[in-house]
């Protein structure tokens, strides 16, 4: 576990890497700076790669014996994912969450960093460089956004009273689409989010009620899951079990302010 000074030092490192590797390229990318991984909607840029490399240096030095599982490194070597459940402390990193926004010139992107050990989240940092918004959480130490402690919003567990964030329909599988249609038919207010990092901040700060996630890539969720949990929230897989950052969860999974609300939404998504 990191002490307060070490948590602050990691925050400074995240800010410094964003300032040196990400912000100078924001709004200045050329065609040669952009590539695609699995599809023409799955961007990677020179900024993603450079930031991940620099973060690896700072973070592994901060915790001796630790290793890093970064989005871009795993794209090159998927076997690295197994380290999340291994014996060494692991840094789970998405250098630019919302690369599609970064490429288009939108300020809605974040750098996500989480520290875990044997599948347990210990600390996290979510930083939106253009917005200069920083969220930090430590296990048992609370959730903070720009230095202010935050809490999830208490709600009455009635579907018609809930607002739920979901990924854009282009990412829905047919069975998931049916579930979202059922939510809408029950009166739930659905909204679409464009970057998970910022949406987790909204949830932890009590500005949104719940979020349904249709994928489980750890670098997209680890930082936000700890932030939300330390703000008082819960995350349950489709079968009602706690979400595991190492994967293997029944999808979709739900992030909500309390177990009752989570189960209510899951039952509407997946009626038996």
LINJONOR-V498185 format. One record per residue. N is the residue number from 0. RES is the residue in three letters. PSI is psi as a letter, one per 40 degrees, with the letter a starting at -180 (999 if undefined). D_CENTER is the distance of its C-alpha to the mean C-alpha in Angstrom with 2 decimals. Layout:
BEGIN
n res psi d_center
N RES PSI D_CENTER
N RES PSI D_CENTER
END
This chain:
BEGIN
n res psi d_center
0 UNK h 20.57
1 UNK i 20.49
2 UNK i 22.87
3 UNK d 22.40
4 UNK d 23.86
5 UNK d 21.67
6 UNK d 18.46
7 UNK d 20.02
8 UNK d 20.98
9 UNK d 17.50
10 UNK d 16.53
11 UNK d 19.62
12 UNK d 18.82
13 UNK d 15.44
14 UNK d 17.44
15 UNK d 20.31
16 UNK d 18.60
17 UNK d 17.13
18 UNK d 20.66
19 UNK d 22.44
20 UNK d 20.51
21 UNK d 18.34
22 UNK d 20.22
23 UNK d 23.62
24 UNK e 22.53
25 UNK h 20.88
26 UNK e 23.39
27 UNK e 25.60
28 UNK i 24.41
29 UNK i 27.25
30 UNK d 27.37
31 UNK e 27.82
32 UNK e 24.49
33 UNK h 22.49
34 UNK i 22.32
35 UNK i 20.87
36 UNK c 19.54
37 UNK e 19.88
38 UNK i 20.87
39 UNK e 21.75
40 UNK e 18.44
41 UNK g 16.48
42 UNK i 17.12
43 UNK i 17.26
44 UNK i 19.15
45 UNK d 21.14
46 UNK d 18.74
47 UNK d 15.81
48 UNK d 18.33
49 UNK d 20.04
50 UNK d 17.08
51 UNK d 15.83
52 UNK d 19.45
53 UNK d 19.94
54 UNK d 16.90
55 UNK d 18.25
56 UNK d 21.56
57 UNK d 20.51
58 UNK d 18.10
59 UNK d 20.40
60 UNK d 23.27
61 UNK d 21.73
62 UNK g 21.72
63 UNK h 24.73
64 UNK e 24.37
65 UNK i 20.60
66 UNK i 19.15
67 UNK h 16.14
68 UNK g 14.07
69 UNK i 12.82
70 UNK d 11.94
71 UNK d 15.37
72 UNK d 17.27
73 UNK d 16.24
74 UNK d 17.32
75 UNK d 20.63
76 UNK g 20.87
77 UNK d 18.96
78 UNK e 20.82
79 UNK d 18.59
80 UNK d 16.05
81 UNK d 18.75
82 UNK d 18.39
83 UNK d 15.40
84 UNK e 18.11
85 UNK a 20.81
86 UNK d 22.79
87 UNK i 21.52
88 UNK i 18.75
89 UNK h 15.74
90 UNK h 13.42
91 UNK h 10.20
92 UNK h 9.57
93 UNK h 8.45
94 UNK d 11.37
95 UNK h 10.83
96 UNK h 7.85
97 UNK f 10.30
98 UNK d 13.25
99 UNK d 15.31
100 UNK d 15.30
101 UNK d 16.13
102 UNK d 18.93
103 UNK e 20.29
104 UNK e 20.54
105 UNK h 18.09
106 UNK e 16.62
107 UNK g 13.40
108 UNK i 11.14
109 UNK i 9.23
110 UNK h 9.39
111 UNK h 6.74
112 UNK h 8.95
113 UNK i 9.39
114 UNK h 12.87
115 UNK i 13.90
116 UNK h 17.41
117 UNK f 18.71
118 UNK e 15.54
119 UNK h 15.22
120 UNK h 12.53
121 UNK d 14.64
122 UNK i 12.93
123 UNK i 9.90
124 UNK h 10.03
125 UNK h 8.19
126 UNK h 11.03
127 UNK g 12.26
128 UNK d 15.50
129 UNK d 17.69
130 UNK e 17.01
131 UNK f 17.32
132 UNK h 14.72
133 UNK h 13.47
134 UNK h 11.61
135 UNK h 12.54
136 UNK i 12.72
137 UNK i 15.06
138 UNK h 16.10
139 UNK e 18.98
140 UNK e 18.89
141 UNK i 17.03
142 UNK h 14.30
143 UNK h 15.40
144 UNK h 14.80
145 UNK f 17.42
146 UNK e 19.33
147 UNK h 19.71
148 UNK h 18.77
149 UNK i 16.89
150 UNK i 17.22
151 UNK i 16.16
152 UNK h 18.89
153 UNK i 21.55
154 UNK i 22.64
155 UNK h 25.60
156 UNK g 24.53
157 UNK h 26.33
158 UNK d 24.75
159 UNK e 26.60
160 UNK e 25.20
161 UNK i 21.49
162 UNK h 19.13
163 UNK h 16.27
164 UNK h 13.58
165 UNK i 13.44
166 UNK i 12.70
167 UNK i 15.89
168 UNK d 18.86
169 UNK d 19.21
170 UNK e 16.48
171 UNK h 18.16
172 UNK i 20.42
173 UNK d 23.82
174 UNK d 23.39
175 UNK d 20.08
176 UNK d 21.89
177 UNK d 24.60
178 UNK d 22.32
179 UNK d 20.91
180 UNK d 24.53
181 UNK d 25.52
182 UNK d 23.08
183 UNK d 24.58
184 UNK d 28.03
185 UNK e 27.48
186 UNK e 26.83
187 UNK h 23.06
188 UNK h 21.90
189 UNK h 19.23
190 UNK i 17.28
191 UNK h 15.23
192 UNK i 12.00
193 UNK e 11.64
194 UNK h 8.20
195 UNK d 4.99
196 UNK d 4.59
197 UNK d 8.14
198 UNK d 8.22
199 UNK d 6.64
200 UNK d 9.30
201 UNK d 11.77
202 UNK d 11.54
203 UNK d 11.90
204 UNK e 14.66
205 UNK e 16.49
206 UNK e 16.56
207 UNK i 15.27
208 UNK d 16.19
209 UNK i 13.96
210 UNK h 11.55
211 UNK h 12.38
212 UNK h 10.22
213 UNK e 12.62
214 UNK i 10.97
215 UNK f 9.53
216 UNK h 8.83
217 UNK d 7.63
218 UNK d 6.35
219 UNK d 3.74
220 UNK d 3.06
221 UNK d 5.54
222 UNK d 5.32
223 UNK d 4.37
224 UNK d 6.75
225 UNK d 9.23
226 UNK d 9.30
227 UNK d 10.01
228 UNK d 12.38
229 UNK e 14.17
230 UNK e 14.68
231 UNK e 16.50
232 UNK i 14.38
233 UNK i 14.18
234 UNK h 12.31
235 UNK h 14.95
236 UNK i 15.46
237 UNK d 18.09
238 UNK e 20.82
239 UNK e 20.02
240 UNK i 18.96
241 UNK i 16.10
242 UNK h 12.92
243 UNK h 13.28
244 UNK e 10.68
245 UNK e 13.61
246 UNK a 13.77
247 UNK e 16.80
248 UNK i 15.52
249 UNK h 17.59
250 UNK i 15.81
251 UNK i 14.76
252 UNK i 12.97
253 UNK h 12.92
254 UNK h 11.27
255 UNK i 14.36
256 UNK e 16.40
257 UNK i 18.79
258 UNK d 19.86
259 UNK d 22.62
260 UNK d 20.54
261 UNK d 18.07
262 UNK d 21.17
263 UNK d 22.86
264 UNK d 20.28
265 UNK d 20.01
266 UNK d 23.81
267 UNK d 24.05
268 UNK d 21.67
269 UNK g 23.51
270 UNK i 27.06
271 UNK 999 29.33
END
